[in-house]
């Protein structure tokens, strides 16, 4: 979808320069993979002669920073990135931009309050982002969501993982490492929008046209996790399966730590973060060993185009 958005901008606007903002957690290899995707797609659309363009297109990237972010890792990887770009390889595996995360099982009144807040926040988000887009510019949003608008029963895997995080916090509280008052005052309402809810909000904004929308499921069980577990455990199928669950638990913990770590750190302090997500990884592993608890995450990806105002 990112490729389609870049192609659309190049075809519609034929820009001499392009500005791209990565609004995700800009750290490490995923950021450079995103760069590669954009540059490779844009270069395919540049004319080979000089009749329609005075010079090669300039592409500028703006990265999102967080208090704990370290851009040095990106800078150290630039030489490898340069080599791969010169080889004109298009890489996959993009990191999602920031999102207002998916649903939670909750009473109807509270669910409606969450929906109201999400509508307000997302509408404001669209207004602000549109100020940064040229007319005809494209924006790709990747959001963890739900397949339907039944927030009460459709919380899904994301709200389930938040419950496991809550259990991990209670473990640390029982150990005396988290104050009861701190835990009671911590509130993280989660809402997972459905495709129809997102479409309605985009249309209501009257600022953007929906060019494409896709809904897909991401399974926790990846081929990489399976292969890695086979290398680490060579004995029995049961042992391999157990190791797969442990690997998935660690991967999910690392992902949520990257997204939510600063939120927990600002409220509870830095000292508990590593142990918090270690306990969380253990909780995920235990849950995956229960067949009915295995599942996937619903992801919604939208390609939007800023409206061109008619004079």
N, C-alpha and C positions, 0 to 999 in steps of 0.2 A: 504494500500500500504506500510506503514511503517512495518507492520507485515510481509509482503512478503519479504521486503528487509532484515530484520533481519534474517528471516528463511533462505534466500539464503546465507547470509554470514556464518551462523552457519553450513550449509550443505556443502558449497564449501570449506571453510577455516578451519573449526573445531578449532577456536581460543581458547587459554587459557585465553585471555583477549580481550575485545572489547572497543574501544574508540568511543563515540558518541558525535557529536557537534550539539547543538541546535542553529541554526543561526537566530532564530526569536527573538522576544522581550521577553527575558527570565524573566518573572515576574508573580508571582501568581500561581493559581491552574492549569492553562493550562500546565505550565512547568512540574508540578508533574504528570499530566495525561500522558504526553509524556513519562516521566520516567517509569511509570507503564506499558505502552504499550510495551516498549523495554524490560524491565526486565521480564515481564510475558512471552513474546514470546521467549526470549533467554532461560529462565529456562525450557521451554517445550522441548528444543532441547538438553539439557544436559543429557548425559547417566546416568542411575541410578546406574550403577556399576562403579568400578574404573579401568577397564581394558583399557580404551582408553583415560582417562584423569586423571592427577595426583591430580587435585583439582577443586573446583568449579570455574566456569568462573568469572573473575573480569570484571565489567563493569564500565568504567569511563565516566562521563558526563562533557562536557565543555559548559558553558552558555555564551550567548552573552550579553554584557553590553552596556548600553547607559548612557549619563551623568545624566539623571534623574531617572535611574533605582534604585530600592531598593531591594537588595537580602534578606533583613531581613524578608520580607513577606514569601519568600520561606523557609528560615530557621525555622521560627515559625511554618510552616506547616509540617515539616519533621516527627514529631511524628505521626501525622495522616497518612502521606504517608507510614511510616514504617508499621503501622498496616494494611493498605490496601494491601501493597505488601506481607506481611506475609500471608494474606488471598488469595493471588494469584488471584486477580481480574484484568481483563483486562478492562480498561476504554476507552471510546471514546471521541471525541471532541478535536482533536489536533489543536494546533495553527500553522498557516502556517509560514514557514521560510520567510526570507526577499525576496522580489521580486521587479522587475522593473515593475511598475504597468501598468494597461491596457489602451488601446487606447484613442484617442481623435479625434473629428471631426475637420478637418483642411485642408487647401489647399494641393494639391498633392505634390508640391515641399517641403513644410515643413514636410509633412507626410513621404516623402522619407528620409529626414534628420533625423527624429526621428528613422526610421527603421535602418538607417546606424549606428546611435549611439547605438541603442539597440544591434545590431549584434556585434559591437565592445566590448561593455560592457559585454554581456553575454558570448562571446567567451573567454574573459579574465577571467571572473568568473569561467568558466569550467576549464581553465588551472590552476588557483590557487587552486581550490578545489581538483583537481586531485593530486596535490602534497601532499595533506593531506590524501589521500586514499591509502591503501595497494592494491596491485594487486588483483582483485576480490572483493574489498570492494564495498559497495552499498551507494548510495545517493538518497534521495527522495526529489524532488522539488515540491512545491505547489505554483502555479503562477496564479494570476488574469489575465485573458486573454480574447480572443475573439474566436468565433467559426470559423471565416474565416479571411482572410488577407486583407479584405476591411477596411483599417484604416480610410478612409475618412468618411464612413457611419456607420462603425461598432464600434464606440467608446464605446457604451453601457453604462451600469449603473455606472461604475467607473468614466469615464470622466464626466458623468452627475453630480455625487457627487462632483467632483472637481469644476464644475461650481457653485454649491451651496456654496462651500467654498469661491469661488471668490466673490459671492454676499455678503457673511457674512463679508468679508474683506472690501468691499465697504461700508457696513453699518457702520463699525467702523471708516472708513475714514471720512464718513459724520459727525460722532460725534466728529471728531478731535482727535481720539485716535490712528489712523494710519496715518503716513505721506504719502503724495502723492508720493514723491520720492521713499520711501521704497516700496510702492505697485507697482510702475512702474518698479522697478528693480528686482522684485521677479518673477522668471521664474521656472516653474515646469513642463517641458515637460513630458507627460504621453504616454506610448505605451503599448498596450495589444497584445502580440504575439499570433498567431494562433498555433494550434498543428503542422501543416505542417512546419511553420517557425522554431519552436523549434526542430522538428525532423531534419531538414536540418542543423541547427547549431551544434547539437550534432554529427551528422554524419561527418560534416566537421572537427570537432575537432580531430577525429580519436583517441580519448582518452577513450571513453565510449561507451558501448552498451546499447541500450534502452531495458529494460526488460519488462516494462509495461507502458502504458499511458492511462489515463482516463480523460474524459471531462464531467463535470456535472454543473448543475445550482443550485445556492443557493438562495432560496427565502427570501425576507425580512420578510415575514410573518411567524413567528414561533409559534409552539404550546405554548411555554413558554410565549410569549408575549400575546397571546390570553387569556390564563388562568390567568395570572397576572392581565390583564385588567378587567376580570370578577370579580376578588376579590376586585379590587379597585373601580369599578363602577358597582353597582348592578341593576341600573334602566333599561334603555331602550337599545335596540339593537344599536341605533345610538350613544348613549353615550359610549357604550362599544367599538364600532368601532373607535370612535374618540380617545379613550384612547389607543387602540391598535396602532394607528398611532403615538401617542405621545411616547409610549414605544419603538417602532421601531426607531423613530427619535433619542431617547436618546441612544439606543444600537449602532446605526450606528455611531453617534458622538463619543461615547466612543471608538469604534474600531479604527476609523480614528485618533483620538487623540493619541492613543497608538502607532500607526504606524508613523504618520506624525507630532506629537506634537513637537518633538525636532527640526524638520526642520523649522517650523514656529517660534519657540521660538528663534532660533539662528538668524533669520532675523528680526523679529519684536519685540523681547523682551518677557520676561515671563509674564508681567503684563496683556496682552490682551488674553492669551491663553484660560482661562476658559470661558470668555465672547464670544470669537470667536466661540468656539464649541457649546456654548449654542445657539447662533444665528443660527449656522449651523443646529443644531437639530430641531429648529423651522422651518427652511426652508425645511428640509426633511419631517417633519410632514405635512406641507402645500402641498407639492408636492404629497404625498401619498394620499391625499384626492381627487386628480384628477385621475380617474380610468385608463386613458391611460398612466399615468406616472408610474404606479406600474410595477415593473419588478423584475428581478433576476440578480445575478452576475455569470458570467461564470468563472469557476475554472478549471485549467488544472493541473493534478497531474502526475508526471513522476517518475518512478523508474529506476535508471541508475546504471550500474556496470562498475567499472574500468577495462579496458582491461588487460589481462594477457599477457605480452610480451613473445613471444616464443624465446627461446635461440638457 
